[in-house]
């Protein structure tokens, strides 16, 4: 059986691969500290779970409209308006099977063979592979580690060409935690829009910002025509397994995505849609509780990493990731790459992290601190001992 060039152009998600390897070791009885998965360790709030139970009790288990039920689309638009001052209508909204699905569908609708897509590095693993899958050309824009990997309009401007079709900005960033300021974000949007390209704003971590308030570029007046917002229930409401994301975009693009979705997944799970309505319209206090806990963890993780000889680490402004530079340990002890480093760390110290090859940089690993303080303390101590042995 011969596979297509299209499917051969993408690789398995590095984060999923690390999680699978860690799970295999755990199943074999190994005590693994898992810093790999980008998944809140908090339970989905009870009011959301109860909404799903009610949906089951009411037999809300049939097909829905491909792009989600009207009540959900209204709830998404209303929630976004309340949080960011936007004014999207339900025909400018679609519910998808997670934000990954939003991104895949958006690429399918916008990218033709050879179109260029600008990706600031470090970038989320899926962006690069989905661009390749759809025949696009990833154009990588470097950001400065000394400046905390914060993206600027000047970074983007140098990479724009007549073939630029899409620019992706993920703020707060996975994997670096970097946050683009509102002022700089608007400069980026104006630059992209003036060139006739589209900005895809990945807002999956929008509410986990440590300084200042959450921001959406969609709040800027007149931004709709050249903007796609990708949002998710997964991180904001600790609903990763529910697989519910959404896009806010011009009605014509939403219609195109809906057409594609009608032939691929059909609708997002009916029960998850009811749970999402409750998440968006019900109490929001769980978000603040999670943010406070993530802040506490960040303020332990970053100084602890920086105290390890040979390690440098930019301070994340949001999300729940540390992205330490482990370049000092490459090129010796048989460790040549971040992948070698991560493999050795897992096999020898039983700590799972994600190597930076997946994110487009050459000397880092991603540590998710969406884990209990006990696990964080245990894992960082193992890393400290591992590095001391490799020094």
C-alpha positions in Angstrom: 0.0 0.0 0.0 1.5 3.3 -1.1 0.8 6.4 1.1 0.2 9.8 -0.4 2.8 12.5 -0.4 0.3 14.6 1.5 0.2 12.3 4.5 3.9 11.7 4.3 4.6 15.4 4.7 3.5 15.4 8.3 4.9 13.8 11.5 3.3 12.5 14.6 2.6 15.1 17.2 5.7 15.3 19.4 3.7 16.1 22.5 1.4 13.1 21.9 4.5 10.9 21.3 6.1 11.9 24.6 2.9 11.3 26.4 2.5 7.9 24.9 6.1 6.9 25.8 5.6 8.2 29.4 2.3 6.3 29.7 4.0 3.1 28.4 6.7 3.4 31.1 4.1 4.1 33.8 2.1 1.0 32.6 5.3 -1.0 33.2 5.5 0.2 36.7 8.0 3.0 36.3 7.5 6.1 38.5 7.4 8.8 35.7 7.0 12.5 36.4 5.1 13.8 33.3 5.8 17.3 32.2 5.0 16.6 28.6 1.2 17.1 28.0 -0.2 20.6 27.7 -3.3 19.7 29.8 -4.7 21.3 32.9 -4.5 18.9 35.9 -7.7 20.4 37.2 -11.1 18.6 36.9 -13.8 20.0 34.7 -16.0 22.2 37.0 -19.0 20.4 38.4 -21.6 22.7 36.8 -20.2 21.9 33.4 -20.3 18.1 34.1 -23.8 18.4 35.4 -24.9 20.1 32.2 -23.6 17.1 30.2 -25.5 14.7 32.5 -28.7 16.7 31.9 -28.1 16.4 28.2 -27.8 12.7 28.5 -30.9 12.5 30.7 -32.8 14.5 28.1 -31.5 12.2 25.3 -29.7 15.1 23.6 -27.6 12.5 21.8 -28.5 12.9 18.1 -26.9 14.7 15.3 -26.9 18.5 15.4 -26.2 21.1 12.7 -22.6 20.5 11.5 -21.4 23.8 12.9 -23.0 23.5 16.3 -26.4 24.3 17.7 -27.6 28.0 17.6 -27.6 28.3 21.4 -23.9 27.4 21.5 -22.9 29.8 18.8 -24.8 32.6 20.5 -23.1 31.7 23.8 -19.6 31.8 22.1 -20.3 35.2 20.6 -21.8 36.6 23.8 -18.9 35.2 26.0 -16.3 36.7 23.6 -18.1 40.0 23.6 -18.3 40.1 27.4 -14.6 39.3 27.7 -13.1 41.3 24.9 -15.7 43.8 23.7 -16.2 42.1 20.3 -19.4 41.9 18.2 -19.5 38.7 16.3 -22.8 37.3 15.2 -23.7 33.5 15.1 -23.2 33.4 11.3 -19.6 34.4 12.0 -19.1 31.5 14.4 -18.6 27.8 14.1 -18.1 25.1 16.7 -15.5 22.5 15.9 -13.9 19.4 17.4 -11.3 21.3 19.4 -9.1 24.2 18.3 -6.9 21.8 16.3 -9.9 21.2 14.1 -10.4 24.9 13.7 -6.9 25.4 12.6 -7.0 22.4 10.2 -10.3 23.6 8.7 -9.0 27.2 8.3 -5.9 26.0 6.5 -8.0 23.8 4.2 -10.2 26.8 3.3 -7.4 29.4 2.8 -4.2 27.7 1.7 -3.4 26.6 -1.8 -0.3 24.9 -3.1 2.7 27.1 -2.5 1.0 29.8 -0.4 3.2 31.0 2.4 2.3 30.9 6.0 4.3 32.8 8.6 5.0 31.0 11.8 6.9 32.7 14.6 9.3 30.3 16.3 9.1 28.7 18.7 5.7 27.6 17.3 3.1 25.1 18.4 3.9 21.7 16.9 0.7 21.3 14.9 1.0 24.6 13.0 4.0 23.5 10.9 2.6 20.1 10.0 -0.8 21.3 9.0 0.7 24.0 6.7 2.7 21.2 5.0 -0.3 18.9 4.8 -2.3 21.5 2.9 0.5 22.2 0.5 1.6 25.5 2.0 5.1 26.7 2.6 6.0 27.4 6.3 8.0 30.6 6.6 9.7 30.6 10.0 10.3 33.9 11.8 12.8 33.8 14.7 12.1 35.6 18.0 14.7 36.5 20.5 15.2 34.4 23.6 16.8 37.4 25.3 13.5 39.3 24.8 11.4 36.4 26.2 10.5 35.2 22.7 8.0 38.1 22.4 6.9 38.6 18.8 7.0 42.0 17.2 5.7 43.5 14.0 9.2 44.0 12.8 9.8 40.3 13.0 6.8 39.7 10.7 7.5 42.5 8.3 10.8 41.0 7.2 9.1 37.8 6.2 6.1 39.1 4.3 6.1 38.5 0.5 3.6 38.6 -2.3 2.9 34.9 -1.5 2.0 35.4 2.2 -1.5 34.1 2.7 -1.6 33.6 6.4 0.2 34.7 9.6 -0.3 32.7 12.8 0.1 34.4 16.2 -0.4 32.3 19.3 -0.5 34.5 22.4 0.1 33.5 25.2 2.4 31.1 23.4 2.7 27.4 23.5 5.6 26.5 24.1 7.3 29.7 25.4 4.5 31.4 27.3 5.4 34.7 25.6 2.6 37.3 25.4 2.2 39.8 22.6 1.2 43.2 24.0 -2.0 44.8 22.8 -0.1 47.6 21.1 2.2 45.2 19.2 -0.6 42.9 18.3 -2.4 45.7 16.6 0.7 46.7 14.7 1.0 43.1 13.5 -2.6 43.0 12.4 -2.3 46.3 10.5 0.8 45.1 8.8 -0.8 41.8 7.8 -4.1 43.3 6.7 -2.4 46.0 4.6 -0.7 43.2 2.6 -4.1 41.5 2.0 -3.1 38.5 4.1 -5.1 36.9 7.0 -4.1 36.8 10.6 -5.0 33.6 12.6 -5.1 34.4 16.3 -4.8 31.3 18.4 -6.5 32.3 21.7 -6.4 29.0 23.5 -4.5 30.4 26.5 -6.1 33.8 26.4 -7.2 33.9 30.0 -3.9 32.7 31.5 -2.0 35.9 31.5 0.0 36.8 34.6 0.3 40.5 34.1 -2.5 42.7 32.8 -5.8 41.6 31.3 -6.6 39.1 28.6 -6.6 40.6 25.1 -8.1 39.7 21.8 -7.0 41.4 18.6 -10.6 41.0 17.5 -11.5 43.8 19.9 -9.7 46.2 17.5 -12.3 48.1 15.4 -12.4 47.0 11.8 -10.3 43.9 12.3 -12.9 41.3 11.2 -12.2 41.2 7.4 -8.7 39.8 7.7 -8.9 37.9 11.0 -9.7 34.4 12.2 -9.9 33.7 15.9 -9.3 30.2 17.1 -10.6 29.5 20.6 -11.1 26.5 22.8 -12.9 25.1 25.9 -9.9 22.9 26.6 -7.6 25.1 28.6 -9.9 27.8 29.8 -12.4 25.4 31.4 -10.2 22.3 31.9 -12.2 20.5 29.2 -9.4 18.9 27.0 -11.1 15.6 26.5 -14.5 17.1 25.6 -13.0 18.3 22.3 -14.9 21.6 21.7 -13.3 24.6 20.0 -14.6 27.4 17.9 -13.7 29.9 15.1 -14.8 33.5 14.8 -14.3 34.8 11.3 -16.0 36.4 8.3 -19.3 34.7 7.4 -18.0 33.5 4.0 -15.1 31.7 5.7 -17.3 30.2 8.3 -19.6 28.9 5.6 -16.7 27.3 3.8 -15.5 25.6 7.0 -19.0 24.5 7.7 -19.2 22.9 4.3 -15.9 21.0 4.9 -17.0 20.0 8.4 -20.3 18.6 7.1 -18.2 16.0 5.1 -15.6 15.2 7.7 -16.6 15.1 11.3 -20.1 16.4 11.0 -21.1 18.1 14.3 -19.1 18.4 17.5 -20.4 15.9 20.1 -23.9 17.0 21.1 -23.3 16.4 24.8 -20.1 18.5 24.7 -22.0 21.3 23.1 -24.4 21.5 26.0 -21.5 21.4 28.5 -19.8 24.2 26.6 -22.9 26.4 26.8 -22.8 26.0 30.6 -19.1 26.7 30.7 -19.6 29.9 28.7 -22.7 31.2 30.5 -22.2 29.8 34.0 -19.8 30.8 36.8 -16.3 31.9 35.7 -14.5 31.7 39.0 -12.7 28.5 38.1 -10.6 30.4 35.6 -9.2 32.8 38.3 -8.5 29.8 40.6 -6.5 28.0 37.9 -4.6 31.2 37.0 -3.6 31.8 40.6 -2.3 28.2 40.9 -0.4 28.5 37.6 1.2 31.7 38.8 2.2 30.0 42.0 3.8 27.2 40.1 5.5 29.5 37.6 7.0 31.5 40.4 8.5 28.2 41.7 9.5 26.6 38.5 11.4 29.4 36.8 13.7 30.3 39.7 14.4 26.7 40.3 15.4 26.1 36.7 17.5 29.2 36.7 19.3 27.9 39.8 20.6 24.9 37.9 24.1 25.4 36.5 24.1 25.6 32.7 20.3 26.3 32.4 18.8 29.6 31.1 15.0 30.2 31.1 12.9 33.1 29.9 10.0 34.0 32.2 6.7 33.1 30.6 4.1 35.9 30.6 1.2 33.4 30.3 0.0 29.9 29.6 1.6 27.1 31.8 4.9 26.2 30.1 8.6 26.8 30.9 11.0 26.7 27.9 14.5 26.3 29.3 17.6 26.5 27.2 19.6 23.3 27.7 22.2 24.1 25.0 25.1 23.8 27.5 24.4 20.1 27.8 24.4 19.4 24.0 27.4 18.0 22.3 28.7 15.8 25.1 27.8 12.6 27.0 26.3 11.3 23.7 23.6 14.0 23.8 23.7 15.9 20.6 20.1 17.2 20.2 17.2 18.2 22.4 15.6 14.9 21.4 18.6 13.0 22.7 18.4 15.1 25.9 14.7 14.4 26.4 15.1 10.7 25.6 17.9 10.4 28.2 16.0 12.4 30.8 13.0 10.1 30.4 15.0 6.8 30.3 17.5 7.7 33.1 15.6 10.2 35.3 12.1 9.2 34.4 11.0 12.8 33.7 9.0 13.4 30.5 9.5 16.7 28.6 9.1 17.7 25.0 12.2 18.4 22.8 12.4 21.7 21.0 12.8 20.2 17.5 9.0 20.0 17.6 8.8 23.8 18.2 11.4 25.0 15.7 14.3 25.9 18.0 17.5 24.0 18.5 18.4 24.0 22.2 15.3 23.8 24.4 12.8 21.6 26.1 9.2 22.4 27.0 8.1 21.7 30.6 4.4 21.8 31.3 3.8 22.9 34.9 0.1 21.9 34.6 0.9 19.4 37.4 0.7 19.3 41.1 3.3 21.1 43.2 4.4 17.7 44.6 5.0 16.4 41.1 6.8 19.7 40.1 9.1 19.5 43.0 9.9 15.8 42.4 10.4 16.3 38.7 12.7 19.4 39.0 14.8 17.7 41.6 15.3 14.7 39.2 16.2 17.2 36.5 18.7 18.8 38.8 20.4 15.5 39.6 20.4 14.5 35.9 22.1 17.7 34.9 24.7 17.5 37.6 25.6 14.0 36.3 25.9 15.4 32.8 27.9 18.5 33.6 
